[in-house]
């Protein structure tokens, strides 16, 4: 069953930029609608409505449309004219090819004083003797009936034959009510009043009744649904089945949340789902810098950056680049920049104040240790070049870059195990190195 929804109304109101509050005209024909709802509440300024070629059985939900002037309900399942008493400005009503059998139901249109045109062609009531005279007599405000103008002579003749046409119309109304009562009794007993009929070839034959029109619609919808299901589930071994299996295998696995990742691995992992080049710079004592190359043709709206105290995440078209950080970051002071020429994305995040203090002291100690290493290296080279080495407490060493033995000698000169120790971890992927210096309590060393 197709229902009228806000989404459907907005799609059909594209000429008004999807706005419903001031919508004047809407066309909902051939939408397989079975019930009128929501229109009278969402579009109260409507003046023209097209609801032809649907499966509507009752006129309802239009009582709030005070400005409605034209209503087209042709080719539907309407059996009674009702529900239009609130449409005070209604001027034209089209009920062509419906199932209105009771001619007396037109009297409800007396509540529409501005009604000028009425179309009832193709309804069973038009076969009633004296139908036109009865409608002209019942609705004096009409100027046109079934496309023909009502002339003064017709009004006079309808007034003269008033008693006859009213009697015939009431008899027809009684027949309609009796047929409806019999149908309801059959339904209460579980008997189908319209059993399926088949021709000589075994094909289903439908009659022209509201119920059979609905049956035809539901069977057609069921066939279409079954066809879609067959298309969505291809036969095993077919190309479509192989393509579906390949697509299923290529789908990425479910991404773990940060909590799930910590509980499973004990830490956050480095992830590069979009497989883009990136560079991490942690040499600066004050800030952490992440440079990403998403490509200059990727729109900025497809990029998203999340910064936390221990991780930086960059989403590129929904794919995650996650870079965990060992030291605590000041996430509130993060800055994100993108180059308009190359499309490079740069994320700069300062470290927390206590981390900056610690990293600054470590870098100062590292510089001091490097100076001592360079001086020792120069002294070793000079002693190797001379023919008669000066007396020294240490044996001469060959010239060359400082090695681990040189560092050990420096340590022994500075006081053995109480000297600073240097640990350098080098990352090959980024080409940068991170230095961590651990300094025990200093002791005085004689120069």
Secondary structure by P-SEA (a helix, b strand, c coil): cccccaaaaaaaaccccccccccccccccccccccccccccccccccbbbbccccccccccccccccccbbbbccccccccccccccccccbbbbcccccccccccccccccccccbbbbcccccccccaaaaaaaaacccccccccccccaaaaaaaaaaaaaaaaaaaaaaaaaaaaaaaaaaaaaacccccccccccccbbbbcccaaaaaaaaaaaaaaaaaaaaaaaccccccaaaaaaaaaaaacccccccaaaaaaaccbbbbbbccbbbbbbbcccccbbbbbbccccccccccbbbbbcccbbbbbcccccbbbbbccccccccbbbbbbcccbbbbbbbbccaaaaaaaaaaaaaaaaaaaaaaaaaaaaaaaaaccccccccccccccccccaaaaaaaaaaacccccbbbbbbbbccccbbbbbbbbcccccccc
